[in-house]
Amino acid sequence: GADTNPERIANVVTTEVTPRSFTNYLNLVGEIRAWQRVSVTIEEVGIIERLAVEKGQEVKKGTLLARLKDDLLQATAKEAEASLNISKLNLNNQKRLFAEQAAAESAYLESQYQHDIAQARYDLATARLAKMVIRAPLSGVVDTRELEEGELATAARAFMDIVDIDRVKVVAGLPERHLRHVQINTGVTIAFPAYPDLSVEGQISFIGTTIDKDNRTVPVEIILANPEHHLKPEMAALIRVVRDHIPEAFVVPQDAVVDTDQGMMVFVAEGSIARSVPVTLGPISQDQVVVLDGIQSGMALITLGHRDLVDGEPIRVRTE
């Protein structure tokens, strides 16, 4: 009959179904942030007399950064010290006279108040004087410097940024639909476009609690040691997170699956006949898909020539 006509026999390629390990990944794009960034602000008005550090320089906490011209404040502090000394003498005299009942209590109290005022003035002058010396509030690297020697610094003016990059944070947005794949300590592999040969293993150290309503992501962070300072703030990072790992899975090319009116099907060769088999699909990785149900070990899956097949059609098999 017509069915045995060699023209009608479809040529197909099959591959044997065997279980194998399947892993797929979630890829996130992130960026590096400094572990800590502090903006050093000048609190007093004054001319910058000395700049002690350059941009890019490493500083330790407490290192001198700059000194403001302080001759006026020095004079104010000296005057306040002299007033304080006079008020101390006066207070001691009034105390003695009051104890000997040779002075009224009001005179003694007034000298006490005068002394308190002088002490407050002196404390203020020395505190202001101390602010003419600017020191590093943390150990790190001078990242920006806004003022030069000889320039007038005004109060509350941003002066320099110091960043601590001995450790860095890699920050990325995790789409909410993937939240179930990630928890604290989930392992990740991080690559950096700036360093094609560098790949770092890390773990998720923080998962945000609020979803960004614009892009439906949650912030995640990974902390990395950075003793050599190779990783710089704002550098791009490519993060790969294991999404599904199935040790024994039936993995087939996505192309081998046919979407029909009856649902998803694959074709298998039984001798020289094609059989359609309904399948339930699982996770996908690139062009491969896991078949959760429908096929078994040892079946001859048709991977080429299956597009126009119908169930029961004769075939000529070549194995891959």
Secondary structure, DSSP 4 states (H G I P E B T S, - for coil): -GGG-GGGPEEEEEEE---EEEEEEEEEEEEEEEEEEEEEEE-S-EEEEEE---TT-EE-TT-EEEEE--HHHHHHHHHHHHHHHHHHHHHHHHHHHHHTT-S-HHHHHHHHHHHHHHHHHHHHHHHHHHTTEEE-SSSEEEEEE---TTPEE-TTEEEEEEEEEEEEEEEEEEEGGGGGG--TT-EEEEEETTEEEEEEEEEEEEE-SS-BTTTTEEEEEEEEE-TT--S-TT-EEEEEEEEEEEEEEEEEEGGG-EEETTEEEEEEEETTEEEEEE-EEEEEETTEEEEEES--TT-EEEEES-TT--TT-BEEEEE-
